[in-house]
Amino acid sequence: MDSLFGEAAASRERIAEGAVLLRGFAHDVSQRLMDELAKIVETATFRHMVTPGGYRMSVAMTNCGQAGWVSDAQGYRYDASDPVTGMAWPAMPPAFCQLAEEAARAAAYPGFEADACLINRYEPGARLSLHQDRNERDYTAPIVSVSLGLPAVFLFGGVRRKDRPRRMRLESGDVVVWGGATRLAYHGIAALKDGEHPLTGRCRINLTFRKAL
C-alpha cells in the first residue's frame, strides 16, 4: 500500500532513548482523519470520564478499535464495549491503522499493529496530568500519539514521577512515538491555551494508538 503520510518530508527529532517526534508526519491527511473521526463519534460520543477517585477529567474522550480505554469507580481498564451504549466500540478506520503502523516504523518500531485508539478532545483549559500508560498487556509495543488542531505543550518525563519532564510544543500533524526504555515514561499535556484552528475550531484532538490486548 502506498504511503498516505508525510514520512519523507517529516523531520525526525529524538526526544529520549526510544522516543521520537515526527514533525508534520500526519499533516497531509489531517482532514481525512477528522472525517473518519466524525463517523466514529456518531456512535461513540465524547464524554468526560471519572477517575476511580471521583475526579471528572477535563479532557473529553472516546475510543475506536477492538478495545477502548475507560475510567470509572471500578478503575482504569480496557473494555471491548462502550459503557455508555453497551455496544462494541467503532472499528478502527484503515487510515488510522496505516498511520499508526507507518509512524511506528518511521520511529524504528516496525510491525506495530494497534488494536486500540484512545481519542482525546482538549478544549481551552483542559489538561492531562503526568501519567504512565500501564493498562496494556504488552509493553514491548510502542505508543503512537497524533496531534490535530490547536497547538499544545507536551510534557515528557522519565520512568519516575519525580523526573522533571521536558516541554515540547506540538503542532497539528505532529506525531510522537515512544517505546523501549521510555515505554513507561510519565507524560501529559499542559493546560490548553485558547485559540481557533481551521481543522478543529477551538479544540485539540489527540489520537493515541496502543497495542492493548
N, C-alpha and C positions, 0 to 999 in steps of 0.2 A: 504494500500500500504506500502510495506517495505521501510524503510528509505534508501536513497541513500547517505546521508551525514554523516560527522564525528561527529554527535552530542555527542556520548558517549566520544569520545577522545578529543573533543574541550574543551579548557579552557574558562571559563566564567568570564570576568572582568567587574565589574561595573564601568562605566565612570562617571556617574552622575545619579541623580534621573530619572528613566525611560530610561536610556541609557546603553547599554551593548555591549561589544566587545567579539565576539566569535572567538577565535584564531583557525585557521585551519579548520573551520566548512565546507568549500566548497573545501578543498584541494583534497580530493579523487576523485571528479568529475570535476576538473578543465578542463581537456581535453574535456570531454563531453560538457561542457558549451561552450568552444571555438568552437567545431564542430558545435553546434547549432548556434552560432553567425555567423559563416561563411555563413550559409544558409540565415540568416537574411539580411546580407549586400549585398547579391546578388541582392536584390530588393530595399532595403532601405540603400543606401550607406552612409558612414560617410561624414559629411560636417561641415564646420566651420560656425556656426550661427552668426548672427549680433545682437547686443543688440539694444533696442529702441533708444539709444543714438548714434548709428552708430559704435560702437566698435566691431571689429571682434574678437570673442572668440578664445583663443589659444587652447582650447580643441575641438577636433572633436567629433560630436555627431550623434546618430541615435536613433531609438526607435522601440519597438515592443509592441503589446498588443492592447487593444481596443482604446487607445488614446496615442498620442505622445506629449511630451513637445517640444514646438517650441518658438523661439525668432526671432523677426524681427522688422521693423519700427513700426508695429502696437502694439507691446508689447509682454509680456510673457503670454503664454496660453497653454492649451491642445487642440489638434485638432485630429479628427478621421482620417484625411487624411494626407499623406506626401505632404507638399507643393512643393517638387521638382518634384514628379511624378504625383500627383493628385490621387494616389491610396491609399487604406487603408493600414495602417501600417501592417507589417507581424504579424501573430498570435504569441502569446507568447508560446514558446515550453513548453510541460509538465514538463520537467526537471527544467525550470526556475520557473514555478508556484510552484512546490513542494519545491524547495529551499527556496523561499520566505516564504511559509507557515511554513515550519519546523524551519527556523531561527527565525521567529517571535515567534513561540510557545516556542522555547528554551529561548527566552528573556522575556517570560511571557506575550506575546500578542497572545493568542490563537484565531483561526478563521480568521486570516488575509488572504484576497483574493486580491492579486494585480491585477489591470486591466491595469497598465502601467509600462513599464520598460524603463527608460532612460539609454542609453548605451554611456559612455564617453570613448574616446581614448586619453590618455595623451602621448605625445612624449616628449623627453628631453626639459626642459624649460617651458613646458605647466603648467599652474596653474589654480586654481579656487578660486577666491576671496571669502571672507566671505559673506554668503548669507543665507536667510531663504527659506525653501520650503513652499510657501504660495499659490500656484496656485491650490491646491487640494480643493475639496468641503467639505471634511470631515476630520477634524483634529484629530478625535478620533483614526484613524488608524495610525500605526507606519510607519516609513521609514526603509527599509532594504537595506543596501549598501554592495556590494560584491566586493572585490579586487582580481584582477587576473594579474599576470605578475610582472613587476618591483615594488619594494617597494616604498612607498610614505609616506609623513608626513601628517597626517590627523589633521586638526585644528577643535576643537570642543569647542565652546564658550557658552555663555549664551543667554538669550532671548533678551538682549540688545546688540546692535552693539559694544558698548564701553567695554563690558565684555571681559576680557583677555582670549583668547582661550587656552585650553590645547593642547599640541602637542603630537601626538602618531604615532609611526611608524607602518604602515600596511604592512604585507607581503601577498604574493599570497595565496588565500584561506581564508583570514580573512574576517569576516562579522561583520558589525556594525549595530545595531538596536537601534532606539530611537523613543520615543513617550511620551505620557502623559505630564508630567510637562516640558519636554525638546523637545516636538514635534516641536516647533518653534525656537529651538536653532540655532544660527548662526554657520555655519560650512564651511569648504573649504579644499583645497589641496594646500600645498606649491609647489613651482616650482619643477618639477620632475627632479631628477638627472639622468645623462646619465648612461647607463648600458645595459646589454644584459640578457634576461631571456629565458630559454628553451621553455617556454609556449607561450610567446608573442613576442619575439625578443626585439627590442629597444622601447618598449612602455608598458604602463599600461592600462588595461581595467577595467572599473568600471561599474557594473550593479546596478542601483538604482531602487528598486521596490516601487511602491506607489499605493494607492487607490485614483485615481484621479477623478472618476466620481460619 
